[in-house]
Amino acid sequence: MRWGDPLLSSVLLGGFLTLLTVLWTGLLAGAGSWHRRFSLPESAPRPLPRLSICIPARDEAHQIAACVRAALASDHPDFEVILVDDCSTDGTSMVAADAAAGDARFRVVAGTPPAAGWAGKPWTCARAATEATGEVLLFVDADVQLARNAASRAAGVLLERQLGLLSLFGTWRLESFWERVAIPVIGWFVRGVTDPAAVNTPGRREAFANGQFLMVHRAEYDSVGGHAAVKAEVLEDVRLAQAFKQRGLSIGLWSAPWAFEVRLYRSLGEIFDGYGKNFYEGMGRRPHIAIVALLFLGVTSFLPYLLLPVVLLTPQTLLTGMESPWGWQLWIAVLCGLPVAFRHRLDRADGRSGAMAWTHPLGNLVLGAVLLASVFRVRTSWKGRSFQDGRAA
């Protein structure tokens, strides 16, 4: 065979399409099983120690009331809620205090600007820890709404398994068009490259945590230096989990979509800024990992859509001399449909209708653009704070 030979073209195209078919068929078959495989385990009933729910908040007046009310509705037998207002200018602390309606378990702490070398969130979390009186600390973001039994059930697992740190993946609240298009794609990309089984195995170096719900045993948290150990990091949750693992402490990471709901970003611009500030950092700022991810995304998610109009409109370009060209066309069309079917199954597993599955190619385009932008954005900013190469500037 020589280059340009129809038989060689058939072999190469057939091999490529076969690999994609196997990949997407496997992903489709496994869609929805992630929640079941890594679901937060049950724990035996036991007395629970005092819990401090710590909420760092900066300019969150638009959503802090729901976060505070949900935290105060916890069924944990002994807890407090501490909100540290990180120099907000929109009345966050007043809205939060109104939402608490005088509940004695709630306190607002006025934050201060970060000290030199500190990023804003680690600084605010560290301040919350100094104010906390609980044996167990639960850090939640201001856009999180906890389920009533989330904290108590997680605390039971933390104690039963003698963990230093426990983190959960919840579910997203999606309202705008771009949220519904992009956040499930980007979020599941992050989950798909995370192996909770390895994270949960003592002695393994893999570590990951989701800062939306991060629970620690106070003694172990203090032993690693608390948030001071990750004071400059934009990806402080993952770095804190790594600090626990490096000290030989056990951590746990599970799926619990029932445990909390979070609305991350509200527009395409916020999606780019929010994910862009830490996407490349999550890859350890290793260019070869980013290149592999971009190539994988391009070959598996974009190339079939580029091939389809070519083989439909100008089949002679690729299919001249091949037997049954319509069979090749149908095969490529099916490959374009498999990712959409995959997204539909994921959405259904997450409790959504699946009506946005048709936007999956567009969501992948946003994912690729966010990743590419993250690689080339040396300096980023978030809520008025600057970061350079993933660290406080």
RODO-2510 file (C-alpha; in nm, 4 decimals, decimal comma):
residues 393
     n   res          X          Y          Z
     1     m     0,0000     0,0000     0,0000
     2     r     0,1143     0,3539    -0,0699
     3     w    -0,0006     0,6878     0,0659
     4     g    -0,3214     0,7879    -0,1106
     5     d    -0,4155     0,4249    -0,1801
     6     p    -0,7912     0,3741    -0,1132
     7     l    -0,7192     0,0577     0,0824
     8     l    -0,4751     0,2423     0,3100
     9     s    -0,7283     0,5219     0,3548
    10     s    -0,9903     0,2658     0,4517
    11     v    -0,7588     0,1013     0,7044
    12     l    -0,6559     0,4303     0,8658
    13     l    -1,0073     0,5742     0,8790
    14     g    -1,1531     0,2461     0,9984
    15     g    -0,8958     0,2131     1,2741
    16     f    -0,9586     0,5684     1,3926
    17     l    -1,3366     0,5289     1,3906
    18     t    -1,3095     0,1959     1,5712
    19     l    -1,1047     0,3488     1,8510
    20     l    -1,3532     0,6336     1,8910
    21     t    -1,6450     0,3920     1,8853
    22     v    -1,4918     0,1775     2,1593
    23     l    -1,4105     0,4865     2,3686
    24     w    -1,7536     0,6478     2,3484
    25     t    -1,9395     0,3194     2,3852
    26     g    -1,7452     0,2514     2,7044
    27     l    -1,8084     0,6011     2,8370
    28     l    -2,1760     0,5752     2,7513
    29     a    -2,2082     0,2385     2,9232
    30     g    -2,0390     0,3725     3,2369
    31     a    -2,2185     0,7054     3,2502
    32     g    -2,3980     0,7437     3,5791
    33     s    -2,1978     0,4752     3,7586
    34     w    -1,9513     0,7269     3,9077
    35     h    -2,2029     0,8377     4,1701
    36     r    -2,2705     0,4772     4,2685
    37     r    -1,9044     0,3721     4,2801
    38     f    -1,7922     0,6656     4,4915
    39     s    -2,1026     0,7393     4,6963
    40     l    -2,0502     0,8629     5,0525
    41     p    -2,0720     0,5531     5,2733
    42     e    -2,3039     0,5123     5,5675
    43     s    -2,1669     0,5228     5,9205
    44     a    -2,2874     0,3717     6,2444
    45     p    -2,4752     0,6059     6,4802
    46     r    -2,2377     0,7646     6,7297
    47     p    -2,2097     1,0739     6,9478
    48     l    -2,0820     1,3609     6,7366
    49     p    -1,8409     1,6259     6,8652
    50     r    -1,9064     1,9973     6,8369
    51     l    -1,8966     2,1218     6,4780
    52     s    -1,8021     2,4647     6,3457
    53     i    -1,9403     2,5472     6,0012
    54     c    -1,7042     2,8099     5,8582
    55     i    -1,8141     3,0314     5,5690
    56     p    -1,5608     3,2640     5,4027
    57     a    -1,7503     3,5312     5,2114
    58     r    -1,6479     3,8239     4,9931
    59     d    -1,9181     4,0287     4,8175
    60     e    -2,1765     3,7510     4,8383
    61     a    -2,4857     3,9528     4,9333
    62     h    -2,6779     3,8056     4,6386
    63     q    -2,6575     3,4498     4,7733
    64     i    -2,5335     3,4464     5,1323
    65     a    -2,8812     3,4400     5,2883
    66     a    -2,9639     3,0995     5,1392
    67     c    -2,6233     2,9643     5,2467
    68     v    -2,6676     3,0794     5,6082
    69     r    -3,0242     2,9557     5,6418
    70     a    -2,9301     2,6125     5,5055
    71     a    -2,6316     2,5859     5,7417
    72     l    -2,8435     2,6784     6,0435
    73     a    -3,1012     2,4134     5,9456
    74     s    -2,8450     2,1343     6,0030
    75     d    -2,9553     1,8392     6,2156
    76     h    -2,6103     1,8113     6,3748
    77     p    -2,6643     1,7994     6,7534
    78     d    -2,4058     2,0616     6,8507
    79     f    -2,2803     2,3190     6,6038
    80     e    -2,2082     2,6838     6,5332
    81     v    -2,1946     2,8820     6,2114
    82     i    -1,9166     3,1365     6,1654
    83     l    -1,9170     3,3719     5,8704
    84     v    -1,5986     3,5682     5,8097
    85     d    -1,6743     3,8729     5,5962
    86     d    -1,3683     3,9204     5,3762
    87     c    -1,3815     4,2999     5,3399
    88     s    -1,7072     4,2925     5,1416
    89     t    -1,8432     4,6146     4,9953
    90     d    -2,1975     4,4963     4,9212
    91     g    -2,3408     4,4455     5,2692
    92     t    -2,2753     4,0718     5,2851
    93     s    -2,2536     4,0643     5,6646
    94     m    -2,5816     4,2530     5,7103
    95     v    -2,7670     4,0237     5,4712
    96     a    -2,6220     3,7212     5,6499
    97     a    -2,7182     3,8533     5,9933
    98     d    -3,0723     3,9195     5,8728
    99     a    -3,0938     3,5643     5,7373
   100     a    -2,9802     3,4229     6,0736
   101     a    -3,2656     3,6104     6,2432
   102     g    -3,0882     3,6306     6,5776
   103     d    -2,9955     3,2612     6,5988
   104     a    -2,7431     3,2346     6,8830
   105     r    -2,5473     2,9691     6,6940
   106     f    -2,4484     3,2230     6,4275
   107     r    -2,1656     3,4764     6,4361
   108     v    -2,0288     3,7256     6,1869
   109     v    -1,6584     3,8034     6,2100
   110     a    -1,5224     4,1121     6,0383
   111     g    -1,2300     4,0054     5,8252
   112     t    -0,9154     4,2016     5,7488
   113     p    -0,7110     4,2359     5,4281
   114     p    -0,4785     3,9409     5,3707
   115     a    -0,1281     3,9645     5,5117
   116     a     0,1601     3,9756     5,2654
   117     g     0,2006     3,6429     5,0849
   118     w    -0,1536     3,5261     5,1613
   119     a    -0,4360     3,4697     4,9152
   120     g    -0,7745     3,5933     5,0268
   121     k    -0,9579     3,2656     5,0785
   122     p    -0,6889     3,0841     5,2825
   123     w    -0,6538     3,3980     5,4965
   124     t    -1,0284     3,4104     5,5605
   125     c    -1,0510     3,0358     5,6303
   126     a    -0,7602     3,0605     5,8740
   127     r    -0,9405     3,3427     6,0541
   128     a    -1,2555     3,1319     6,0744
   129     a    -1,0544     2,8456     6,2239
   130     t    -0,9142     3,0709     6,4969
   131     e    -1,2686     3,1781     6,5891
   132     a    -1,4111     2,8256     6,5815
   133     t    -1,4791     2,6261     6,8975
   134     g    -1,5589     2,2927     6,7332
   135     e    -1,3551     1,9742     6,7345
   136     v    -1,4573     1,9324     6,3716
   137     l    -1,4473     2,2173     6,1180
   138     l    -1,6537     2,2287     5,8000
   139     f    -1,5504     2,4881     5,5424
   140     v    -1,8201     2,5675     5,2864
   141     d    -1,8293     2,8301     5,0148
   142     a    -2,0817     3,1116     5,0274
   143     d    -2,2629     2,9752     4,7198
   144     v    -2,3310     2,6379     4,8863
   145     q    -2,6678     2,5312     5,0269
   146     l    -2,6261     2,2344     5,2608
   147     a    -2,8810     1,9591     5,3002
   148     r    -3,0109     1,9208     5,6541
   149     n    -2,8231     1,5953     5,7229
   150     a    -2,5082     1,6646     5,5195
   151     a    -2,2830     1,7811     5,8031
   152     s    -2,3882     1,5161     6,0528
   153     r    -2,3541     1,2277     5,8094
   154     a    -2,0133     1,3480     5,6884
   155     a    -1,8938     1,3952     6,0456
   156     g    -1,9962     1,0382     6,1258
   157     v    -1,7866     0,9067     5,8367
   158     l    -1,4942     1,1325     5,9307
   159     l    -1,4857     0,9863     6,2830
   160     e    -1,5632     0,6246     6,1965
   161     r    -1,2878     0,6079     5,9348
   162     q    -1,0455     0,8163     6,1419
   163     l    -0,9916     1,0677     5,8650
   164     g    -0,8097     1,3943     5,8953
   165     l    -0,9978     1,5472     5,6023
   166     l    -1,3192     1,4632     5,4179
   167     s    -1,4518     1,6314     5,1057
   168     l    -1,7631     1,5845     4,8942
   169     f    -1,8834     1,6501     4,5428
   170     g    -2,2385     1,7854     4,5521
   171     t    -2,4586     1,8983     4,2668
   172     w    -2,4796     2,2155     4,0609
   173     r    -2,7669     2,4609     4,0433
   174     l    -2,7788     2,5726     3,6802
   175     e    -2,9984     2,8582     3,5637
   176     s    -2,8529     3,0593     3,2749
   177     f    -2,7927     2,9153     2,9270
   178     w    -2,4126     2,9097     2,9578
   179     e    -2,4248     2,7496     3,3020
   180     r    -2,6322     2,4647     3,1655
   181     v    -2,4099     2,4286     2,8588
   182     a    -2,0631     2,4434     3,0117
   183     i    -2,0559     2,3693     3,3839
   184     p    -2,1567     1,9999     3,3621
   185     v    -1,8962     1,9448     3,0887
   186     i    -1,6158     2,1173     3,2798
   187     g    -1,7234     1,9743     3,6138
   188     w    -1,7372     1,6197     3,4841
   189     f    -1,4007     1,6642     3,3140
   190     v    -1,2535     1,7437     3,6580
   191     r    -1,4327     1,4478     3,8186
   192     g    -1,3400     1,2176     3,5334
   193     v    -0,9674     1,2734     3,5835
   194     t    -0,9992     1,2323     3,9612
   195     d    -0,9780     0,8850     4,1132
   196     p    -1,1482     0,8874     4,4546
   197     a    -1,0452     0,5253     4,5116
   198     a    -0,6792     0,6267     4,4977
   199     v    -0,7403     0,9405     4,7022
   200     n    -0,9117     0,7345     4,9716
   201     t    -0,6337     0,4743     4,9917
   202     p    -0,3806     0,5406     5,2713
   203     g    -0,0275     0,5430     5,1442
   204     r    -0,1206     0,6525     4,7929
   205     r     0,0119     0,9931     4,6925
   206     e    -0,3050     1,0988     4,5082
   207     a    -0,4885     1,3785     4,6880
   208     f    -0,7874     1,5925     4,6005
   209     a    -1,0460     1,8007     4,7831
   210     n    -1,3421     2,0132     4,6787
   211     g    -1,3404     2,3424     4,8664
   212     q    -1,7171     2,3730     4,8390
   213     f    -1,7422     2,1120     5,1174
   214     l    -1,4227     2,0472     5,3115
   215     m    -1,4424     1,8931     5,6598
   216     v    -1,1398     1,8463     5,8858
   217     h    -1,0679     1,7096     6,2280
   218     r    -0,9309     2,0057     6,4210
   219     a    -0,6292     1,8279     6,5688
   220     e    -0,5081     1,6990     6,2308
   221     y    -0,5825     2,0322     6,0645
   222     d    -0,3634     2,2102     6,3195
   223     s    -0,0899     1,9476     6,2854
   224     v    -0,0370     2,0306     5,9155
   225     g    -0,0402     2,4040     5,9861
   226     g    -0,4003     2,4705     5,8841
   227     h    -0,4574     2,7046     5,5938
   228     a    -0,1230     2,8681     5,6673
   229     a     0,0296     2,5647     5,4955
   230     v    -0,1392     2,6718     5,1695
   231     k    -0,1559     3,0443     5,2354
   232     a    -0,0585     3,1657     4,8874
   233     e    -0,2418     2,9041     4,6795
   234     v    -0,5305     2,9742     4,4448
   235     l    -0,6023     2,5985     4,4559
   236     e    -0,5938     2,5898     4,8350
   237     d    -0,8381     2,3002     4,8741
   238     v    -0,6340     2,0534     4,6674
   239     r    -0,3076     2,1747     4,8193
   240     l    -0,4481     2,1273     5,1699
   241     a    -0,5467     1,7696     5,0851
   242     q    -0,1933     1,7129     4,9569
   243     a    -0,0517     1,8497     5,2835
   244     f    -0,2598     1,5980     5,4786
   245     k    -0,1420     1,3110     5,2580
   246     q     0,2216     1,4212     5,2856
   247     r     0,1933     1,4025     5,6636
   248     g     0,0637     1,0465     5,6388
   249     l    -0,2934     1,1419     5,7328
   250     s    -0,5925     0,9713     5,5731
   251     i    -0,8389     1,1698     5,3650
   252     g    -1,1713     1,0855     5,2035
   253     l    -1,3371     1,2056     4,8823
   254     w    -1,6885     1,0958     4,7872
   255     s    -1,9860     1,1807     4,5730
   256     a    -2,2943     1,3077     4,7554
   257     p    -2,5192     1,5002     4,5150
   258     w    -2,7893     1,5057     4,7819
   259     a    -2,5600     1,6773     5,0363
   260     f    -2,5405     2,0246     4,8899
   261     e    -2,6216     2,2395     4,5922
   262     v    -2,3916     2,5073     4,4548
   263     r    -2,4339     2,7772     4,1962
   264     l    -2,0811     2,8411     4,0777
   265     y    -2,0968     3,1032     3,8042
   266     r    -2,3740     3,2977     3,6345
   267     s    -2,2341     3,3955     3,2946
   268     l    -1,9860     3,2843     3,0317
   269     g    -1,7423     3,5494     3,1527
   270     e    -1,7599     3,4206     3,5100
   271     i    -1,7087     3,0646     3,3865
   272     f    -1,3898     3,1705     3,2063
   273     d    -1,2610     3,3724     3,5020
   274     g    -1,3598     3,1235     3,7699
   275     y    -1,2317     2,8071     3,6076
   276     g    -0,9492     2,9841     3,4284
   277     k    -0,7793     3,0908     3,7498
   278     n    -0,7127     2,7340     3,8642
   279     f    -0,7615     2,4937     3,5719
   280     y    -0,3973     2,4832     3,4657
   281     e    -0,2908     2,4972     3,8296
   282     g    -0,4865     2,1766     3,8851
   283     m    -0,2605     2,0129     3,6255
   284     g     0,0432     2,1104     3,8273
   285     r     0,1251     2,3727     3,5624
   286     r     0,2719     2,0932     3,3510
   287     p     0,2464     2,1856     2,9821
   288     h     0,2623     1,8267     2,8573
   289     i    -0,0497     1,7396     3,0599
   290     a    -0,2353     2,0360     2,9118
   291     i    -0,1221     1,9439     2,5595
   292     v    -0,2386     1,5830     2,6033
   293     a    -0,5745     1,7031     2,7398
   294     l    -0,6243     1,9415     2,4490
   295     l    -0,5261     1,6777     2,1926
   296     f    -0,7552     1,4215     2,3524
   297     l    -1,0414     1,6700     2,3526
   298     g    -0,9787     1,7679     1,9911
   299     v    -0,9514     1,4136     1,8568
   300     t    -1,2379     1,2588     2,0523
   301     s    -1,4858     1,5460     2,0669
   302     f    -1,4227     1,7773     1,7711
   303     l    -1,2775     1,5714     1,4873
   304     p    -1,5921     1,3613     1,4192
   305     y    -1,7950     1,6838     1,3828
   306     l    -1,5375     1,8190     1,1394
   307     l    -1,5357     1,4949     0,9399
   308     l    -1,9135     1,4659     0,9105
   309     p    -1,9811     1,7615     0,6751
   310     v    -1,6761     1,6653     0,4686
   311     v    -1,7918     1,3093     0,4041
   312     l    -2,1527     1,4174     0,3501
   313     l    -2,0906     1,7094     0,1165
   314     t    -1,7676     1,6038    -0,0557
   315     p    -1,7373     1,2272    -0,0051
   316     q    -1,4763     1,2029    -0,2775
   317     t    -1,2328     1,3809    -0,0450
   318     l    -1,2032     1,0836     0,1859
   319     l    -1,4102     0,8041     0,0421
   320     t    -1,3104     0,7763    -0,3226
   321     g    -1,2589     0,4122    -0,4102
   322     m    -1,4020     0,2852    -0,0846
   323     e    -1,6861     0,0381    -0,0898
   324     s    -2,0221     0,1505     0,0516
   325     p    -1,9330     0,5163     0,1217
   326     w    -2,2735     0,5648     0,2831
   327     g    -2,1655     0,3163     0,5512
   328     w    -1,8712     0,5358     0,6405
   329     q    -2,0980     0,8395     0,6481
   330     l    -2,3400     0,6633     0,8804
   331     w    -2,0572     0,5501     1,1076
   332     i    -1,9258     0,9038     1,1481
   333     a    -2,2788     1,0331     1,2083
   334     v    -2,3241     0,7773     1,4865
   335     l    -1,9930     0,8891     1,6398
   336     c    -2,1261     1,2449     1,6451
   337     g    -2,4335     1,1225     1,8308
   338     l    -2,2572     0,9139     2,0952
   339     p    -2,1169     1,2129     2,2923
   340     v    -2,4626     1,3687     2,2961
   341     a    -2,6084     1,0427     2,4287
   342     f    -2,3288     1,0340     2,6868
   343     r    -2,4141     1,3861     2,8055
   344     h    -2,7837     1,2920     2,8236
   345     r    -2,7072     0,9971     3,0512
   346     l    -2,4819     1,2094     3,2713
   347     d    -2,7471     1,4774     3,3062
   348     r    -3,0079     1,2179     3,3963
   349     a    -2,7730     1,0646     3,6536
   350     d    -2,7303     1,4121     3,8044
   351     g    -3,1061     1,4577     3,8273
   352     r    -3,1442     1,6914     3,5286
   353     s    -3,3805     1,6392     3,2375
   354     g    -3,1155     1,5852     2,9714
   355     a    -3,2741     1,8507     2,7516
   356     m    -2,9400     2,0299     2,7138
   357     a    -2,7540     1,7236     2,5868
   358     w    -2,7588     1,8605     2,2319
   359     t    -2,5264     2,1423     2,3466
   360     h    -2,2496     1,8998     2,4430
   361     p    -2,0234     1,9925     2,1484
   362     l    -2,0602     2,3598     2,2439
   363     g    -1,9799     2,2743     2,6054
   364     n    -1,6658     2,0928     2,4923
   365     l    -1,5675     2,3988     2,2909
   366     v    -1,5962     2,6123     2,6060
   367     l    -1,3958     2,3527     2,7998
   368     g    -1,1163     2,3609     2,5434
   369     a    -1,1149     2,7412     2,5350
   370     v    -1,1047     2,7658     2,9161
   371     l    -0,8177     2,5184     2,9332
   372     l    -0,6231     2,6952     2,6596
   373     a    -0,6819     3,0362     2,8190
   374     s    -0,5762     2,9020     3,1584
   375     v    -0,2437     2,7812     3,0163
   376     f    -0,1541     3,1234     2,8769
   377     r    -0,2914     3,3372     3,1602
   378     v     0,0112     3,3835     3,3825
   379     r    -0,1623     3,6503     3,5865
   380     t    -0,5266     3,6191     3,6895
   381     s    -0,7634     3,8003     3,9226
   382     w    -1,0720     3,7036     4,1167
   383     k    -1,2884     3,9371     4,3233
   384     g    -1,0261     4,2064     4,3167
   385     r    -0,7368     3,9803     4,4195
   386     s    -0,4456     3,8979     4,1876
   387     f    -0,2648     3,5685     4,1332
   388     q     0,0466     3,4898     3,9347
   389     d     0,1273     3,1315     3,8375
   390     g    -0,1391     3,0072     4,0792
   391     r    -0,0120     3,1988     4,3832
   392     a    -0,1062     3,5260     4,5483
   393     a     0,0663     3,8097     4,3665
***
